Amino acid sequence: MSSQLGTISSSISALTDEYYTISNNLANINTTGFKRTVNSFSRELARQLSSGEEMSPLSGSIDLTSKLDFSIGTHLGTNRRLDTALAGKGFFVVETPDGPVYTRSGVFQLNSTGQLTNVSGDMVAGADGPIVIPNGITGDQLSIGADGNISSDGVNLGQIKIVDFPGRENELIPAGLNNYLAPKGLIPTASENPMVRQGYRENSNVQQMQEIVDLMMVSRLYSANVNLLKKRQENSRVMLEIAKAV
């Protein structure tokens, strides 16, 4: 009985974690380049329940894994020259004091010395080093090609570095501010066919209705598990009282 109660408690804990994951997805529905996290717990539990596997939380076979969904979000036209979106796979590289991070958010700006940076002020990596725009050239005068080349009046000023992790992007680790870290041993490669769109931002890939449906399912499963836990605890209490009376 105690093992059954422990398994139900574990299910409740996992559902709580999933509730926060879904809530975080919904909170970032308007965050440029955001990638949702997908958990497997509630979907597997719902499948077991729908197939008639009574008290499925007790089966102990539910996979608790989660992963990032790197599917591409829709593109929003902004007409801002330093807004960029990737139409295919890949990541922009941002140089931070702690090393490079990778992002799908291409909202860039020029700092006081002409360096191309993200909104946090960290430098956007160039294919051949830092991208520095000469004095007198503003962001509105820049053209960014599909391959990430930056030019003004036909003069090439640098190229945005775009990398990929073919077949291994799910190993990236969220690092906050819509950035990702590559764990040790995961080496990026230059994107073979980058497709940069100037004047666009990539929307979050969160689907609001799907997340709301998932949230409702998690809430129902949470309530069902709590009720089951209370029932088992009550049964345990009654059994102990009977045992004492014998």
Secondary structure, DSSP 4 states (H G I P E B T S, - for coil): -HHHHHHHHHHHHHHHHHHHHHHHHHHTTTSTT---EEESHHHHHHHHHHTT-TTGGGG------EEE--PPPPEEE---TTEEEESSS-EEEEEETTEEEEES-EEEEE-TTSBEEETTSPEEPBTTS--BPPTT--GGG-EE-TT-EEEETTEEEEEB-EEE-TTTGGG-EEEETTEEEPPTT---EE-SS--EEETEEEPP---HHHHHHHHHHHHHHHHHHHHHHHHHHHHHHHHHHHHHH-
